[in-house]
Amino acid sequence: MLFYAMFLMAFVLHAQTEQVNADRAQRHLSEAIQIRTVSQIDESKMEWTEFERFHAFLEHSYPLIHNTLLREKISKASLLYTWQGTRPDLDPIALLAHMDVVPAVDEDGDLWQHPPFSGFNDGEYIWGRGALDMKNVLVCVMEAVETLLEEGYVPERTVYLCFGHNEETTINEGNGAYAIVNTLKERGIHLESTLDEGGAVLPIDIKGVLQANLVGIGIAEKGFANVKITVRADGGHASQPPKHTAAGQLAKVVRDLERHPFEPEMLTIVDDMFRTVGKNTEFPIRWLAPFLLDFQPLFFAIACQFPPGAAFVRTTMACTMLEGSPSPNVLPEEACVIIDCRMLPGTTAEDVERHIRKVVRNKDIEVEFVRCKETKAISPVDSKAFAVLTELSQQRDGKNIVAPYLVMGRTDSYHYEAICENIYRYSPFLVPTSLLLTTHAANERCPVEELAESVRFYKMYIKKMTE
């Protein structure tokens, strides 16, 4: 017991000796937010000069990186940095981030307490679009590398910094991460591991059940599809309507889809996550959790009552966009709905279409996949990278609960499946759920105190993975 206490104390003291420049990190995140690197589905509407400004900002802010690492512009605005290691026989690691952000909702209205591109620092938070998704990560990674260079650190294993420019809007060939992977693949590069956004550190405070921080390390992510379903009918004047217009028929389609979701299924990753959390709960939940997980019908019945629970155990479909007649007095000749579908790993586009045609009673519908990516890969939990992430998380707080995690959203990570088996999604920021909900919404902001901790994390991660 004494040895364990001394070992833990040594860990904590080592972490505290990792020097960071907290003021510089705050200033640079604020400046990064002020640059409007907004991505658009229609790239002709993108302000490419803002990405050029961001590139210049990085060059000015991190002189040692730009004097030491090789920087390459990939595709239209993505960046690939190479920090050459001394051991070419070792597979490199990669740290991923994206420079782009989504548009700001109600930018000129009253929803934002501080303008979304102000980067305002009130001493507690830094406000603005990208503060959590994910200029905070990009800046902390750069701060970590710059600080290591200031300290004279030389990695044995080569390190790549891979910064995409359109993660928020593009998933296939036009994606910046896709182009970076192709570049590395053409050079014969195989990565030891990658680290990207996705997982997080979530404080859980349920009295009598669990009071701890849940560290979710994403080892897989859901697939993604936008499916357009169209119903056609005769048009005409709205003064002489048929029994069901195309819009009325489409309403039945939506009803059928919402009444007949995908059947739930238990992936090993999800089972492991719930069992890990269950083991750390208080009695009697700790005793009941394994029995509940072993009796899947009951577990599914409970989990599917809550949208977050249902998302872990089934492929989800959300009817998000509807379109019909161009005028109130015109019968629509066609009506369509866009379904946002998040597929469990292993579920294919064919599975989705088969389900839609099975549960929708109208067999004359047209089904079109507007955008789609399938995911299959699940990264191992016995790799060096996963062990390092676990060690660093528990080093910060011995009560942290580390568990494998299924990421609900899409990231750039899935592109790297072509050159890497150990793909992890985790950000070291301790952020409550209420604050995470500001991502892509108004009042997005990053806790100031988390920046220094995160820079320290990336410093230690790089050192442990490259020594």
C-alpha positions as CSV (number, residue, x, y, z in Angstrom):
1,M,0.0,0.0,0.0
2,L,2.8,2.3,0.9
3,F,4.6,1.5,-2.4
4,Y,1.4,2.3,-4.3
5,A,1.0,5.7,-2.5
6,M,4.6,6.6,-3.3
7,F,4.2,5.5,-6.9
8,L,1.1,7.6,-7.3
9,M,2.8,10.6,-5.7
10,A,5.7,10.3,-8.1
11,F,3.2,10.4,-11.0
12,V,1.6,13.5,-9.6
13,L,4.9,15.3,-9.0
14,H,6.1,14.3,-12.5
15,A,2.9,15.8,-14.0
16,Q,3.4,19.0,-12.0
17,T,7.0,19.4,-13.3
18,E,5.7,19.6,-16.9
19,Q,6.0,23.3,-17.6
20,V,3.4,25.1,-19.7
21,N,2.8,28.7,-20.7
22,A,-0.8,29.1,-19.6
23,D,-1.1,32.8,-20.5
24,R,0.2,32.1,-24.0
25,A,-2.2,29.2,-24.5
26,Q,-5.1,31.5,-23.5
27,R,-4.0,34.3,-25.8
28,H,-3.5,32.0,-28.8
29,L,-6.9,30.3,-28.4
30,S,-8.5,33.7,-28.2
31,E,-6.7,34.8,-31.4
32,A,-7.5,31.5,-33.2
33,I,-11.3,32.0,-32.5
34,Q,-11.2,35.4,-34.0
35,I,-10.3,34.0,-37.4
36,R,-13.5,32.9,-39.2
37,T,-12.5,29.5,-40.6
38,V,-16.1,28.6,-41.3
39,S,-16.6,25.6,-43.6
40,Q,-19.6,25.4,-46.0
41,I,-21.0,22.4,-47.8
42,D,-20.8,24.6,-50.9
43,E,-17.1,25.3,-50.9
44,S,-17.6,28.2,-53.3
45,K,-19.0,30.1,-50.3
46,M,-16.0,29.5,-48.1
47,E,-13.7,32.4,-47.3
48,W,-10.4,30.9,-48.2
49,T,-8.5,34.0,-47.1
50,E,-9.6,33.2,-43.5
51,F,-7.8,29.9,-43.8
52,E,-4.7,31.7,-45.1
53,R,-5.0,34.0,-42.1
54,F,-5.1,31.0,-39.8
55,H,-2.1,29.5,-41.4
56,A,-0.2,32.7,-41.0
57,F,-1.4,32.9,-37.4
58,L,0.1,29.5,-36.7
59,E,3.4,30.4,-38.3
60,H,3.6,33.6,-36.3
61,S,2.5,32.1,-33.0
62,Y,4.8,29.0,-33.1
63,P,8.1,30.0,-34.5
64,L,10.1,27.0,-33.3
65,I,7.6,24.6,-34.8
66,H,7.9,26.3,-38.2
67,N,11.7,26.4,-37.9
68,T,12.0,22.7,-36.9
69,L,9.0,20.8,-38.4
70,L,8.2,20.4,-42.1
71,R,4.9,22.0,-42.9
72,E,3.0,21.0,-46.1
73,K,-0.3,22.4,-47.4
74,I,-2.5,19.5,-48.4
75,S,-5.6,19.9,-50.6
76,K,-7.1,23.4,-50.5
77,A,-6.2,24.4,-46.9
78,S,-5.3,21.4,-44.8
79,L,-1.9,21.3,-43.1
80,L,0.5,18.4,-42.4
81,Y,3.4,18.9,-40.0
82,T,6.2,16.4,-39.8
83,W,8.4,16.2,-36.6
84,Q,11.1,13.8,-37.7
85,G,12.2,11.3,-35.1
86,T,15.6,9.8,-34.6
87,R,14.3,6.2,-35.1
88,P,13.0,5.7,-38.6
89,D,12.4,2.0,-37.8
90,L,9.5,3.0,-35.5
91,D,6.0,3.7,-36.9
92,P,5.1,7.4,-36.4
93,I,2.2,8.7,-34.3
94,A,-0.3,11.3,-35.4
95,L,-2.3,14.0,-33.5
96,L,-5.4,15.1,-35.4
97,A,-7.5,18.3,-35.3
98,H,-9.5,20.4,-37.7
99,M,-9.2,24.1,-38.3
100,D,-12.8,24.7,-39.6
101,V,-15.8,25.6,-37.5
102,V,-19.6,25.6,-38.2
103,P,-21.4,28.9,-38.8
104,A,-22.5,30.8,-35.7
105,V,-26.2,30.7,-34.9
106,D,-27.8,34.2,-34.5
107,E,-24.4,35.9,-34.8
108,D,-25.9,39.4,-34.6
109,G,-28.7,38.6,-32.2
110,D,-29.1,38.2,-28.5
111,L,-28.3,34.5,-28.1
112,W,-24.6,35.0,-27.7
113,Q,-23.4,36.6,-24.4
114,H,-20.2,37.5,-26.3
115,P,-19.8,37.7,-30.1
116,P,-19.0,34.3,-31.5
117,F,-15.8,35.4,-33.2
118,S,-14.5,37.6,-30.4
119,G,-12.5,35.1,-28.5
120,F,-13.5,37.0,-25.4
121,N,-11.7,35.9,-22.3
122,D,-13.6,36.8,-19.1
123,G,-11.1,35.0,-16.9
124,E,-13.3,31.9,-16.5
125,Y,-14.1,31.1,-20.1
126,I,-12.8,31.9,-23.6
127,W,-15.9,32.4,-25.7
128,G,-16.6,31.8,-29.4
129,R,-17.1,29.4,-32.2
130,G,-14.5,26.7,-32.1
131,A,-13.7,27.1,-28.4
132,L,-14.7,23.5,-27.8
133,D,-14.8,22.2,-31.4
134,M,-12.0,22.1,-31.8
135,K,-9.5,25.0,-31.9
136,N,-8.9,24.4,-28.2
137,V,-7.4,21.0,-29.1
138,L,-5.4,22.3,-32.0
139,V,-3.9,25.2,-30.0
140,C,-3.1,22.9,-27.0
141,V,-1.3,20.4,-29.4
142,M,0.7,23.3,-30.9
143,E,1.5,24.7,-27.5
144,A,2.7,21.3,-26.3
145,V,5.0,20.8,-29.3
146,E,6.3,24.4,-29.1
147,T,7.1,23.9,-25.4
148,L,8.8,20.6,-26.0
149,L,11.0,22.3,-28.6
150,E,11.8,25.1,-26.2
151,E,13.0,22.4,-23.8
152,G,15.1,20.8,-26.4
153,Y,13.1,17.6,-26.6
154,V,13.9,15.3,-29.6
155,P,11.5,12.4,-30.3
156,E,12.7,9.0,-31.2
157,R,9.4,8.3,-33.0
158,T,8.3,10.7,-35.8
159,V,5.2,12.8,-35.0
160,Y,2.7,14.0,-37.5
161,L,0.3,16.9,-36.8
162,C,-2.6,16.5,-39.2
163,F,-5.0,19.5,-39.4
164,G,-8.0,19.2,-41.7
165,H,-9.9,22.2,-43.1
166,N,-13.4,20.8,-43.8
167,E,-14.2,18.1,-41.2
168,E,-17.6,19.8,-40.4
169,T,-19.0,19.5,-44.0
170,T,-17.2,17.0,-46.2
171,I,-16.8,13.3,-45.6
172,N,-15.4,11.7,-48.8
173,E,-12.9,12.6,-51.5
174,G,-13.0,16.3,-51.0
175,N,-12.2,16.0,-47.3
176,G,-8.8,17.4,-46.1
177,A,-8.1,14.5,-43.8
178,Y,-8.8,12.1,-46.8
179,A,-6.1,14.0,-48.8
180,I,-3.6,13.9,-45.9
181,V,-4.1,10.1,-45.5
182,N,-3.6,9.6,-49.2
183,T,-0.4,11.6,-49.0
184,L,0.9,9.5,-46.2
185,K,-0.2,6.3,-47.9
186,E,1.6,7.2,-51.1
187,R,4.7,7.6,-49.0
188,G,4.4,4.2,-47.5
189,I,3.6,5.5,-44.0
190,H,1.9,3.2,-41.5
191,L,1.0,4.9,-38.3
192,E,1.4,3.4,-34.8
193,S,-1.6,5.3,-33.5
194,T,-3.7,8.4,-34.0
195,L,-5.4,10.7,-31.5
196,D,-8.3,12.9,-32.4
197,E,-11.4,14.5,-30.9
198,G,-14.4,12.4,-29.8
199,G,-14.1,11.2,-26.2
200,A,-14.0,13.5,-23.2
201,V,-13.8,13.8,-19.5
202,L,-17.4,14.1,-18.1
203,P,-18.1,14.8,-14.4
204,I,-20.9,12.6,-13.1
205,D,-22.5,13.5,-9.8
206,I,-25.5,11.3,-9.1
207,K,-25.9,11.0,-5.3
208,G,-26.0,7.5,-4.1
209,V,-25.0,6.1,-7.5
210,L,-21.8,7.6,-8.9
211,Q,-19.6,10.6,-8.1
212,A,-16.6,10.6,-10.4
213,N,-15.2,11.7,-13.7
214,L,-15.9,9.4,-16.7
215,V,-13.1,9.3,-19.1
216,G,-14.4,8.0,-22.4
217,I,-11.7,7.0,-24.9
218,G,-13.4,6.6,-28.3
219,I,-12.3,3.4,-29.9
220,A,-14.9,3.5,-32.6
221,E,-17.4,5.9,-34.1
222,K,-20.8,5.5,-35.7
223,G,-21.3,5.5,-39.4
224,F,-23.2,8.4,-41.0
225,A,-25.7,8.8,-43.8
226,N,-28.1,11.4,-45.2
227,V,-30.9,9.6,-46.9
228,K,-33.4,11.4,-49.1
229,I,-36.8,9.8,-49.4
230,T,-39.1,11.2,-52.1
231,V,-42.8,10.7,-52.7
232,R,-44.4,11.8,-56.0
233,A,-48.0,12.6,-56.9
234,D,-50.1,14.7,-59.3
235,G,-49.8,18.4,-58.9
236,G,-52.5,21.0,-59.5
237,H,-54.4,23.7,-57.7
238,A,-54.8,23.4,-54.0
239,S,-58.5,24.3,-54.3
240,Q,-59.2,20.8,-55.6
241,P,-57.0,18.5,-53.4
242,P,-57.0,14.7,-53.6
243,K,-57.5,12.6,-50.5
244,H,-53.7,12.6,-49.9
245,T,-51.3,15.0,-51.4
246,A,-47.6,14.1,-51.8
247,A,-47.0,15.9,-48.5
248,G,-49.7,13.8,-46.8
249,Q,-48.2,10.6,-48.2
250,L,-44.8,11.7,-46.9
251,A,-46.2,12.3,-43.5
252,K,-47.1,8.6,-43.4
253,V,-43.6,7.7,-44.4
254,V,-42.2,9.7,-41.5
255,R,-44.7,8.1,-39.1
256,D,-43.7,4.6,-40.3
257,L,-40.0,5.4,-39.8
258,E,-40.4,6.8,-36.3
259,R,-42.7,4.0,-35.2
260,H,-40.3,1.3,-36.4
261,P,-36.7,2.1,-35.3
262,F,-33.8,-0.3,-35.8
263,E,-33.7,-3.2,-33.4
264,P,-31.2,-2.7,-30.6
265,E,-28.0,-4.7,-30.4
266,M,-25.2,-4.9,-28.0
267,L,-21.7,-4.2,-29.3
268,T,-18.8,-5.5,-27.2
269,I,-17.5,-1.9,-26.9
270,V,-20.8,-0.7,-25.4
271,D,-21.0,-3.7,-23.1
272,D,-17.5,-3.0,-21.8
273,M,-18.3,0.6,-21.3
274,F,-21.4,0.0,-19.2
275,R,-19.7,-2.8,-17.2
276,T,-16.8,-0.5,-16.4
277,V,-19.1,2.2,-15.2
278,G,-21.2,-0.3,-13.3
279,K,-18.3,-1.6,-11.3
280,N,-17.6,1.9,-10.0
281,T,-21.1,2.7,-8.9
282,E,-22.3,2.4,-5.3
283,F,-24.3,-0.5,-3.9
284,P,-26.9,-1.8,-4.9
285,I,-26.4,-0.5,-8.5
286,R,-22.9,-2.0,-8.6
287,W,-24.5,-5.4,-7.7
288,L,-27.4,-5.0,-10.2
289,A,-25.5,-3.7,-13.2
290,P,-24.0,-7.0,-14.4
291,F,-27.3,-8.8,-14.1
292,L,-29.0,-6.1,-16.0
293,L,-26.4,-6.2,-18.8
294,D,-26.7,-10.0,-18.9
295,F,-30.4,-9.8,-19.4
296,Q,-30.3,-7.8,-22.6
297,P,-34.1,-7.5,-23.3
298,L,-34.6,-5.6,-20.1
299,F,-31.5,-3.5,-20.5
300,F,-32.6,-2.6,-24.1
301,A,-36.1,-1.7,-22.8
302,I,-34.6,0.7,-20.3
303,A,-31.8,2.2,-22.5
304,C,-34.2,2.9,-25.4
305,Q,-36.4,5.1,-23.2
306,F,-33.7,7.7,-23.3
307,P,-32.2,9.1,-26.5
308,P,-28.6,9.0,-25.3
309,G,-29.1,5.3,-24.2
310,A,-30.8,4.4,-27.4
311,A,-28.0,5.9,-29.5
312,F,-25.5,3.4,-27.9
313,V,-27.5,0.3,-28.8
314,R,-29.1,1.0,-32.1
315,T,-28.7,2.6,-35.5
316,T,-30.7,5.8,-35.2
317,M,-32.8,7.7,-37.8
318,A,-33.8,11.3,-37.4
319,C,-36.2,13.0,-39.8
320,T,-34.6,16.4,-40.0
321,M,-35.5,18.3,-43.3
322,L,-38.8,18.4,-45.1
323,E,-39.7,19.9,-48.5
324,G,-42.9,20.1,-50.5
325,S,-44.7,22.6,-52.6
326,P,-43.1,25.9,-53.5
327,S,-46.3,27.8,-52.9
328,P,-49.2,27.5,-50.4
329,N,-51.8,27.2,-53.2
330,V,-50.0,24.6,-55.3
331,L,-50.2,20.8,-54.8
332,P,-46.7,19.4,-54.5
333,E,-45.7,17.1,-57.4
334,E,-43.1,15.6,-55.0
335,A,-42.4,15.8,-51.3
336,C,-39.2,14.7,-49.7
337,V,-37.6,14.2,-46.3
338,I,-33.9,14.0,-45.3
339,I,-33.1,11.3,-42.8
340,D,-30.0,11.7,-40.7
341,C,-28.9,8.2,-39.9
342,R,-26.1,7.2,-37.5
343,M,-25.1,3.6,-38.0
344,L,-23.6,1.3,-35.5
345,P,-20.2,0.0,-36.6
346,G,-20.7,-2.9,-39.1
347,T,-24.1,-1.6,-40.3
348,T,-24.1,-0.8,-44.0
349,A,-26.0,1.5,-46.4
350,E,-27.7,-1.6,-47.8
351,D,-28.9,-2.4,-44.2
352,V,-30.3,1.0,-43.9
353,E,-32.2,1.0,-47.2
354,R,-33.5,-2.6,-46.5
355,H,-34.9,-1.4,-43.2
356,I,-36.5,1.7,-44.7
357,R,-38.2,-0.3,-47.5
358,K,-39.3,-2.9,-45.0
359,V,-41.0,-0.6,-42.4
360,V,-42.5,2.0,-44.8
361,R,-45.8,0.8,-46.2
362,N,-45.6,3.0,-49.3
363,K,-43.5,0.9,-51.6
364,D,-43.4,3.6,-54.3
365,I,-40.9,5.8,-52.4
366,E,-37.6,6.7,-53.9
367,V,-34.6,6.3,-51.7
368,E,-31.3,8.2,-52.4
369,F,-28.1,8.3,-50.3
370,V,-27.0,11.9,-50.4
371,R,-23.9,11.3,-48.2
372,C,-22.7,8.2,-46.6
373,K,-19.8,6.7,-44.8
374,E,-19.8,3.3,-43.1
375,T,-17.5,2.3,-40.2
376,K,-16.3,-1.1,-39.2
377,A,-13.0,-0.7,-37.4
378,I,-12.9,-0.9,-33.6
379,S,-9.5,-0.1,-32.1
380,P,-8.0,-2.4,-29.5
381,V,-7.8,-1.6,-25.8
382,D,-4.5,-3.4,-25.2
383,S,-2.3,-1.1,-27.3
384,K,0.4,1.2,-26.1
385,A,-1.7,4.3,-26.9
386,F,-4.7,3.2,-25.0
387,A,-2.5,2.3,-22.0
388,V,-0.9,5.8,-22.1
389,L,-4.2,7.5,-22.3
390,T,-5.4,5.5,-19.3
391,E,-2.3,6.2,-17.3
392,L,-2.4,9.9,-18.0
393,S,-6.1,10.1,-17.2
394,Q,-5.7,8.4,-13.8
395,Q,-2.6,10.4,-13.1
396,R,-4.6,13.5,-13.2
397,D,-7.2,12.1,-10.8
398,G,-7.0,8.6,-9.3
399,K,-10.8,8.5,-9.2
400,N,-11.2,8.9,-12.9
401,I,-13.0,6.0,-14.5
402,V,-11.5,5.1,-17.9
403,A,-13.8,3.2,-20.3
404,P,-13.9,2.4,-24.0
405,Y,-16.4,4.6,-25.8
406,L,-18.5,4.7,-28.9
407,V,-18.4,8.1,-30.5
408,M,-21.8,9.3,-31.7
409,G,-20.6,11.9,-34.1
410,R,-18.3,11.6,-37.1
411,T,-14.7,12.7,-37.0
412,D,-11.8,12.8,-39.4
413,S,-10.4,9.7,-37.7
414,Y,-12.2,7.1,-39.8
415,H,-10.1,8.1,-42.9
416,Y,-7.0,6.9,-41.1
417,E,-8.3,3.3,-41.0
418,A,-6.4,2.8,-44.2
419,I,-3.0,3.3,-42.6
420,C,-3.6,2.7,-38.8
421,E,-5.2,0.1,-36.5
422,N,-4.9,2.0,-33.2
423,I,-7.3,5.0,-33.7
424,Y,-8.4,6.8,-30.6
425,R,-10.7,9.7,-30.0
426,Y,-10.2,11.6,-26.8
427,S,-9.9,15.2,-25.6
428,P,-8.4,15.8,-22.1
429,F,-10.8,18.7,-21.3
430,L,-12.9,18.3,-18.2
431,V,-16.2,19.8,-19.3
432,P,-19.7,19.3,-17.9
433,T,-22.4,18.0,-20.2
434,S,-24.3,21.4,-20.1
435,L,-21.2,23.1,-21.5
436,L,-20.6,20.4,-24.2
437,L,-24.1,21.2,-25.4
438,T,-22.9,24.6,-26.5
439,T,-20.9,22.9,-29.3
440,H,-22.4,23.9,-32.6
441,A,-24.8,26.1,-30.6
442,A,-24.8,29.6,-29.0
443,N,-22.4,30.5,-26.2
444,E,-19.7,27.9,-27.0
445,R,-16.9,28.4,-24.6
446,C,-13.9,26.7,-23.1
447,P,-12.9,26.8,-19.4
448,V,-9.7,28.8,-19.1
449,E,-8.3,26.5,-16.4
450,E,-8.5,23.4,-18.6
451,L,-6.0,24.8,-21.2
452,A,-2.9,24.4,-19.0
453,E,-4.0,20.9,-18.0
454,S,-4.6,20.0,-21.6
455,V,-1.2,21.3,-22.8
456,R,0.4,19.4,-20.0
457,F,-1.5,16.3,-21.1
458,Y,-0.3,16.5,-24.8
459,K,3.3,17.1,-23.7
460,M,3.3,13.9,-21.6
461,Y,1.4,12.0,-24.2
462,I,3.9,12.9,-26.9
463,K,6.8,12.1,-24.7
464,K,5.5,8.7,-23.6
465,M,4.6,7.7,-27.1
466,T,7.9,8.8,-28.7
467,E,10.5,7.7,-26.2
